[in-house]
Amino acid sequence: MTKRDFFRIIIKLFGLYSLVISLFTFVPQNISNLYIYKEELSFLFVIIGSFLLLIALFLFLLFQTDWIINKLNLTANFDDDQIILGHLNTNSIYTFAIILIGGFMVIDNFPILLMDLINEFKLRISNYSIPNHDTNYFWFAVNFLNVIIGYLLVTNCKSIAKFLDKK
């Protein structure tokens, strides 16, 4: 594997990781804030602009990796051009990283989802009621989607790795 291939892998994986984290933290936070600031039109433009900027950054990191490597001179000042990683190829590195990203999504969100469901269940079957308690189904849905997408990343890691391995 060459230095350019290594930096190409790192930049694409950073793009994928930033997309996943941004979509499932930034976007739900701002959607919930939209209910608070629903009267202000400027806040809606900020959310839409931020979302489009996140998508543009992801696409730029995914499809313009060689331009980034050239502009930042990432392959300059190395003694040799090869990196020896044993028997690992680029596809296996992508697969491993995608499994890590999906696994972190499942591990991070499954306990939260489970505790929220258990607490809601306990609240509904208890004899005591909390006045003005509204169930927040939005965060149930966000945590559930995080678990599902993490699961899909882990189970479809080879096809995602093939897509990312295109040059």
Disulfide bonds with the S-S distance in Angstrom:
none
